[in-house]
Amino acid sequence: MQLRQIAVCLAELVRSAEVTDRAELQSIQELLEVRRQESLSLRARVAEEQQSLAAFEARANTLQASFAGIETHFNELIASASQLLRHQLCTQVREFADDQAEAMLDALEMNPKQKTWHCDVLPLREQMEATCVAAFEQAAADLTRVEQFLYPQLKVIVASLLPDYRGNLLEVPAWPQGITPTVAPLANKVAVDLDSAWWQQWFAARRPVEERADHLRRLIEEDFLRITDELVREAETQLGQRVDYILQRVNAISMGLRTGIERRAGNLAREHALLDGTADEETLTRFENEQNGRAEECVRKQDAYSAALEELGCVLEVLDASPGDARLLLQ
């Protein structure tokens, strides 16, 4: 009777161990399946993010190329305005110099003994100032038209790339009215200095009339063509400052896009390392090997449990037989 109880207890222990190992095996299989599903889900999400990032970067690159085109357009606009202003001012200077030289010729023909000459350049100064202001205002108006077209377009583009952007970089700047370029270079030259001793001596000398008129022409041109260069530079500087302000805003958006791309690329690289990184791939393989080893061990134990239960079943059959057979079993 005691032998039968021992055999029954052993059989229960084996069955209990078998149930435990079966549950562990199922847990291992479920864990591996969950890990595989997570890996597949992560891989799909990473692939989708890669495609999304590639599309985003392509559009951002296109936008940056557009920004470069905008800068080129602004520079060309300023260059064109400067070229036109220079041409207008130079034409005015040369025409005025020709008129003054012609007036001198006429005066000397009427009075060859004339020893002094007065040249009032105030009309030229006023004419150059008016031309400079008009050209600057026209260039500023051209910039304003470009801005009024540019900023709404940028808003649409940035909204499609950065829906959450709430900054004010895309608001059309309110430029003060009546901004004019400095004409300080003209203030220093109101009249050609014809009262200096060298000029009086030169003019009083018995030189040909044409030579004196030509010298006056060159004197006016040398002074006022130099002033023309200064006026053009001043206008270019002020227009360039306005363009720089615009481009700073545009480039700030461009840098923000690039920073966002780099941040997303960094996050994506870290997630991608979980799938294809060498170290993380080895970790995942090692984890699966460990779990598969545990599962194989559980299978081997179940085989051993089955064999043990079969043998214990035979023992119980013998014990349930005649006592003599039980004694033979014990021997």
C-alpha positions in Angstrom: 0.0 0.0 0.0 2.8 2.4 0.9 4.6 1.6 -2.4 1.4 2.4 -4.3 1.1 5.8 -2.4 4.7 6.6 -3.3 4.1 5.8 -6.9 0.9 7.9 -7.0 2.7 10.8 -5.4 5.6 10.5 -7.9 3.1 10.5 -10.7 1.4 13.6 -9.4 4.7 15.4 -9.1 5.6 14.5 -12.6 2.2 15.7 -13.9 2.6 18.9 -12.0 6.1 19.5 -13.4 4.8 18.7 -16.9 2.0 21.2 -16.5 4.5 23.8 -15.3 6.9 23.2 -18.2 4.0 23.2 -20.7 3.0 26.6 -19.4 6.6 27.8 -19.6 6.9 26.6 -23.1 3.7 28.4 -24.1 5.0 31.5 -22.4 8.3 31.3 -24.3 6.4 30.8 -27.6 4.1 33.8 -26.9 7.1 35.9 -25.9 8.9 35.1 -29.1 5.8 35.8 -31.2 5.3 39.2 -29.4 8.9 40.1 -30.0 8.6 39.1 -33.7 5.4 41.1 -34.1 7.1 44.1 -32.4 10.0 43.8 -34.7 7.8 43.6 -37.7 5.7 46.6 -36.5 8.9 48.6 -35.8 10.4 47.7 -39.2 7.2 48.8 -40.9 7.0 52.0 -39.0 10.7 52.8 -39.6 10.3 52.1 -43.3 7.2 54.4 -43.4 9.1 57.1 -41.6 12.1 56.7 -43.9 9.8 57.3 -46.9 8.1 60.2 -45.2 11.5 61.8 -44.2 12.8 61.3 -47.7 9.7 63.1 -49.2 10.0 65.8 -46.6 13.7 66.3 -47.3 13.1 66.4 -51.0 10.5 69.2 -50.6 12.7 71.0 -48.2 15.6 70.9 -50.7 13.3 72.2 -53.3 12.3 75.0 -51.0 15.9 75.8 -50.2 16.6 75.9 -53.9 13.7 78.4 -54.2 15.2 80.5 -51.4 18.5 80.6 -53.3 16.6 81.7 -56.4 14.9 84.4 -54.4 18.2 85.7 -53.2 19.5 85.7 -56.8 16.4 87.5 -57.9 16.8 90.2 -55.2 20.5 90.6 -56.1 19.7 91.0 -59.8 17.0 93.5 -58.9 19.5 95.6 -57.0 22.1 95.2 -59.6 19.7 96.3 -62.3 18.5 99.3 -60.3 22.1 100.3 -59.5 23.1 100.0 -63.2 20.2 102.2 -64.3 20.9 104.8 -61.6 24.5 104.9 -62.5 23.6 105.3 -66.2 21.2 108.1 -65.4 23.5 110.0 -63.1 26.5 109.7 -65.5 24.4 110.9 -68.4 23.2 113.9 -66.3 26.8 114.7 -65.3 28.2 114.5 -68.8 25.3 116.5 -70.3 25.7 119.2 -67.7 29.5 119.2 -68.3 28.9 119.5 -72.0 26.4 122.4 -71.5 28.9 124.2 -69.2 31.7 123.8 -71.7 29.5 125.0 -74.5 28.5 128.0 -72.4 32.2 128.8 -71.8 32.9 128.6 -75.5 30.1 131.0 -76.3 31.2 133.4 -73.6 34.9 133.3 -74.6 33.9 133.9 -78.2 32.0 137.0 -77.2 34.8 138.1 -74.8 38.1 136.4 -75.5 39.8 138.5 -72.7 37.6 137.1 -70.0 39.9 135.9 -67.2 37.4 134.3 -64.7 34.6 131.9 -64.9 31.8 130.9 -62.5 30.2 127.5 -62.7 27.0 127.0 -60.6 26.5 123.2 -60.2 23.5 123.6 -57.9 21.1 122.6 -60.7 23.1 119.5 -61.3 23.1 118.6 -57.6 19.3 119.0 -57.4 18.9 116.9 -60.6 21.1 114.1 -59.3 19.4 114.1 -55.9 16.0 113.8 -57.6 17.2 111.0 -59.8 18.7 109.1 -57.0 15.6 109.4 -54.8 13.3 108.4 -57.7 15.5 105.4 -58.6 15.7 104.3 -55.0 11.9 104.6 -54.5 11.3 102.6 -57.7 13.7 99.8 -56.5 12.0 99.8 -53.1 8.6 99.5 -54.8 9.9 96.6 -56.8 11.1 94.9 -53.6 7.7 95.5 -52.0 5.9 93.8 -54.9 8.2 90.8 -54.6 7.6 90.7 -50.8 3.9 90.9 -51.2 4.0 87.9 -53.5 6.8 86.0 -51.7 5.5 85.9 -48.1 2.0 84.4 -48.8 3.7 81.8 -51.0 6.1 81.0 -48.2 3.3 80.7 -45.7 1.6 78.1 -47.9 4.8 76.1 -48.4 5.9 76.2 -44.8 2.3 75.3 -43.6 2.5 72.2 -45.7 5.9 71.2 -44.3 5.5 72.6 -40.7 1.8 72.6 -39.9 2.5 73.5 -36.2 4.6 76.6 -37.0 3.2 79.7 -35.4 6.1 82.1 -35.8 6.0 85.6 -37.3 8.9 85.2 -39.7 6.5 85.0 -42.6 4.7 88.3 -41.9 5.3 91.0 -44.5 7.5 93.6 -42.8 6.0 97.0 -42.4 8.6 99.2 -43.9 8.4 102.9 -42.9 7.1 105.2 -45.6 9.3 107.8 -47.2 12.6 106.1 -46.7 15.1 107.7 -49.0 18.8 107.1 -49.7 21.4 109.3 -48.2 22.7 112.0 -50.6 25.4 113.2 -48.3 28.1 113.0 -51.1 26.2 115.8 -52.9 26.3 118.1 -49.9 30.1 118.4 -50.1 30.1 119.7 -53.7 27.6 122.4 -54.4 29.8 124.4 -56.7 33.0 123.6 -58.6 35.8 125.4 -56.9 36.9 127.9 -59.6 38.2 130.5 -57.2 41.4 128.7 -56.3 44.6 130.4 -57.3 45.7 127.6 -59.7 42.5 127.7 -61.6 42.6 131.5 -61.9 46.2 131.4 -63.1 45.4 128.6 -65.5 42.3 130.2 -66.9 43.9 133.7 -67.2 46.7 132.2 -69.3 46.4 132.6 -73.1 45.3 129.1 -73.8 43.1 128.0 -76.7 39.3 128.5 -76.0 38.6 124.8 -76.7 41.3 123.7 -74.3 39.8 125.8 -71.5 36.3 124.5 -72.2 37.5 120.9 -72.3 39.3 121.4 -69.0 36.1 122.7 -67.4 34.3 119.7 -68.8 36.8 117.3 -67.3 36.8 119.1 -64.0 33.0 118.7 -63.6 33.1 115.1 -64.7 35.9 114.1 -62.4 34.1 115.6 -59.4 30.6 114.4 -60.1 31.3 111.0 -61.6 33.1 110.2 -58.3 30.1 111.5 -56.5 28.0 109.3 -58.7 29.9 106.2 -57.6 29.3 107.2 -53.9 25.6 107.7 -54.5 25.2 104.4 -56.2 27.1 102.6 -53.4 24.9 104.3 -50.8 21.7 103.2 -52.6 23.1 99.7 -53.0 23.9 99.5 -49.3 20.4 100.6 -48.2 18.7 98.3 -50.6 21.0 95.5 -49.6 20.2 96.0 -45.9 16.5 95.5 -46.8 17.2 92.4 -48.8 19.4 91.0 -46.0 16.6 91.5 -43.6 14.3 89.5 -45.8 16.9 86.8 -46.4 17.6 86.4 -42.7 13.9 85.5 -42.2 14.0 83.1 -45.2 17.2 81.5 -44.0 15.8 81.2 -40.5 13.0 79.1 -42.0 15.5 77.1 -44.1 17.7 76.4 -41.0 14.6 75.4 -39.0 13.7 72.9 -41.7 17.2 71.5 -41.9 17.4 71.2 -38.1 14.0 69.4 -38.1 15.3 67.0 -40.8 18.5 66.3 -38.9 16.5 65.7 -35.6 14.1 63.3 -37.4 17.0 61.6 -39.1 18.8 61.1 -35.8 15.7 59.6 -34.1 15.1 57.4 -37.2 18.7 56.2 -37.1 18.4 55.2 -33.4 15.2 53.3 -34.2 16.7 51.8 -37.3 19.7 50.6 -35.2 17.3 48.4 -33.2 16.6 46.5 -36.5 19.9 46.6 -38.4 22.5 47.9 -35.9 25.2 45.3 -35.3 25.1 45.4 -31.5 21.3 45.4 -31.3 21.0 42.7 -33.9 23.3 40.5 -31.8 21.3 41.2 -28.7 18.1 40.2 -30.5 19.6 37.1 -31.9 21.0 36.2 -28.5 17.6 36.7 -26.9 15.9 34.5 -29.4 18.6 31.8 -29.0 18.2 31.9 -25.3 14.4 31.5 -25.5 14.7 28.7 -28.1 17.1 26.9 -25.8 14.7 27.2 -23.0 11.9 25.9 -25.2 14.0 22.9 -26.3 14.8 22.2 -22.7 11.1 22.2 -21.9 10.4 19.8 -24.7 13.1 17.4 -23.5 11.6 17.6 -20.0 8.2 16.8 -21.3 9.6 13.8 -23.1 11.2 12.7 -19.8 8.0 13.3 -18.0 6.0 11.2 -20.4 8.5 8.4 -20.1 8.4 8.6 -16.3 4.6 8.7 -16.3 4.5 5.7 -18.5 6.9 3.8 -16.3 5.0 4.8 -13.1 1.8 3.6 -14.8 3.3 0.2 -15.3 4.4 0.2 -11.6 0.9 1.0 -10.5 -0.5 -1.8 -12.6 1.9 -4.2 -11.0 1.1 -2.9 -7.5 -2.6 -3.2 -8.2 -2.0 -6.9 -9.0 -1.3 -9.7 -6.5 0.9 -9.0 -3.5 3.2 -11.7 -4.8 3.7 -9.9 -8.0 4.5 -6.7 -5.9 7.2 -8.6 -3.9 8.7 -9.8 -7.2 8.7 -6.2 -8.4 10.5 -5.2 -5.2 13.1 -7.9 -5.7 
